[in-house]
């Protein structure tokens, strides 16, 4: 049963939280899970780390505790990006933009990448290293000088 230190008003307000409290989770974590719609361990099965980490009041300790209770780690949507050596802040920004794999990343041009919110030259460099090549750029294909022909004369 739940710990005696849990107040009666808390359980009256969040009766489903008792399930999580019985499993040893803290009241704030239990409330966060119930508020997010997760009422049992079965509800957490098949969820991604990023989904759970986005829940307010649910941190890395809570994530580890739930993984222990489930008996397996939560998969990550951005695991491939992580293996590519992309910094977690850049991975999170990529995920917010809907980019979850190197294949998704490779579809972007440099200009599209730099137009995404929160990205700059450093993030671009990390992503290009992970891809093993620079992102394509249509503006690099436009060469203002002709490739062949007579040399231009400069007038003073």
C-alpha positions as CSV (number, residue, x, y, z in Angstrom):
1,X,0.0,0.0,0.0
2,X,1.0,3.6,-0.3
3,X,3.4,5.3,2.2
4,X,1.7,6.9,5.2
5,X,3.4,10.2,4.4
6,X,1.2,10.6,1.3
7,X,-1.6,12.9,2.2
8,X,-5.2,11.9,1.8
9,X,-6.1,15.0,-0.3
10,X,-3.4,14.0,-2.8
11,X,-4.9,10.5,-3.3
12,X,-8.4,12.0,-3.4
13,X,-7.3,14.3,-6.2
14,X,-5.2,11.7,-8.0
15,X,-6.6,8.3,-7.1
16,X,-4.8,6.6,-10.0
17,X,-1.5,7.8,-8.6
18,X,-1.8,5.1,-5.9
19,X,-0.7,2.5,-8.5
20,X,2.5,4.3,-9.1
21,X,3.1,5.0,-5.4
22,X,2.8,1.3,-4.7
23,X,5.5,0.6,-7.2
24,X,7.8,3.0,-5.3
25,X,7.6,6.2,-7.4
26,X,7.6,9.6,-5.8
27,X,4.3,11.5,-5.6
28,X,5.4,14.1,-8.1
29,X,6.3,11.5,-10.6
30,X,3.1,9.5,-10.0
31,X,1.1,12.7,-10.5
32,X,3.1,13.5,-13.7
33,X,2.4,10.0,-15.2
34,X,-1.3,10.1,-14.3
35,X,-1.7,13.6,-15.7
36,X,0.0,12.5,-18.9
37,X,-2.4,9.5,-19.2
38,X,-0.1,6.7,-18.1
39,X,-2.0,4.7,-15.6
40,X,-0.1,1.3,-15.6
41,X,3.2,-0.1,-16.7
42,X,1.5,-1.6,-19.7
43,X,0.7,2.0,-20.8
44,X,4.5,2.7,-20.9
45,X,5.4,-0.3,-22.9
46,X,6.5,0.7,-26.4
47,X,7.0,4.3,-25.6
48,X,10.1,6.2,-26.5
49,X,12.6,7.8,-24.1
50,X,11.9,11.2,-25.7
51,X,8.1,10.9,-25.1
52,X,8.6,10.2,-21.4
53,X,11.4,12.8,-21.0
54,X,9.0,15.4,-22.3
55,X,6.6,14.9,-19.3
56,X,7.0,17.7,-16.8
57,X,8.2,16.2,-13.5
58,X,9.6,13.1,-15.1
59,X,13.4,13.1,-15.1
60,X,16.2,10.6,-15.7
61,X,15.8,9.1,-12.2
62,X,12.2,8.4,-12.9
63,X,13.0,7.0,-16.4
64,X,15.6,4.6,-14.9
65,X,13.1,3.5,-12.2
66,X,10.4,2.8,-14.8
67,X,12.9,0.9,-17.0
68,X,13.8,-1.3,-14.0
69,X,10.1,-1.9,-13.3
70,X,9.5,-2.9,-17.0
71,X,12.7,-4.9,-17.1
72,X,13.9,-3.3,-20.3
73,X,15.1,0.1,-21.5
74,X,13.0,2.5,-23.4
75,X,14.1,2.8,-27.1
76,X,15.2,6.1,-28.4
77,X,14.0,7.7,-31.6
78,X,17.3,9.4,-32.1
79,X,19.6,6.5,-31.3
80,X,21.1,6.5,-34.8
81,X,21.9,10.2,-34.4
82,X,23.5,9.5,-31.0
83,X,25.7,6.8,-32.5
84,X,26.8,9.4,-35.2
85,X,28.3,11.5,-32.4
86,X,25.7,14.3,-32.5
87,X,25.5,16.3,-29.2
88,X,22.3,15.7,-27.2
89,X,21.2,19.4,-27.5
90,X,21.5,19.1,-31.3
91,X,19.7,15.8,-31.3
92,X,16.8,17.3,-29.3
93,X,16.6,20.2,-31.6
94,X,16.6,17.8,-34.6
95,X,13.8,15.8,-33.1
96,X,11.7,18.9,-32.4
97,X,12.1,19.6,-36.2
98,X,11.0,16.0,-37.0
99,X,14.4,14.7,-38.0
100,X,15.0,11.4,-36.2
101,X,17.6,9.6,-38.4
102,X,20.6,10.2,-40.6
103,X,18.4,9.4,-43.6
104,X,16.0,12.3,-42.6
105,X,19.0,14.5,-42.1
106,X,20.5,13.7,-45.5
107,X,17.3,14.9,-47.2
108,X,18.0,18.4,-46.1
109,X,20.0,21.1,-47.9
110,X,22.4,23.3,-46.0
111,X,20.0,26.2,-46.4
112,X,17.0,24.1,-45.1
113,X,19.1,22.9,-42.1
114,X,20.3,26.4,-41.2
115,X,16.7,27.7,-41.5
116,X,15.5,25.3,-38.7
117,X,15.1,27.0,-35.4
118,X,18.1,26.7,-33.0
119,X,20.7,25.7,-35.6
120,X,23.9,27.3,-36.7
121,X,27.3,26.5,-38.1
122,X,28.4,24.3,-35.2
123,X,25.3,22.1,-35.4
124,X,25.7,21.9,-39.2
125,X,29.3,20.8,-38.8
126,X,28.3,18.1,-36.3
127,X,25.6,16.8,-38.6
128,X,27.8,16.8,-41.6
129,X,30.5,14.9,-39.7
130,X,27.9,12.3,-38.7
131,X,26.7,12.0,-42.3
132,X,30.3,11.7,-43.5
133,X,29.7,14.4,-46.2
134,X,28.5,18.0,-46.5
135,X,24.8,18.6,-46.9
136,X,23.8,19.5,-50.5
137,X,23.4,23.1,-51.3
138,X,21.7,24.5,-54.4
139,X,23.5,27.8,-54.1
140,X,26.9,26.1,-54.4
141,X,25.8,24.7,-57.8
142,X,25.3,28.2,-59.1
143,X,28.8,29.3,-60.3
144,X,28.8,33.0,-61.3
145,X,31.9,32.7,-63.4
146,X,31.8,30.6,-66.6
147,X,33.8,27.4,-66.4
148,X,35.5,27.9,-69.8
149,X,35.9,30.6,-72.3
150,X,38.3,33.5,-72.8
151,X,39.6,35.3,-69.7
152,X,37.8,38.5,-68.7
153,X,39.5,41.8,-69.2
154,X,39.5,44.3,-66.4
155,X,39.2,47.9,-67.3
156,X,40.4,50.8,-65.1
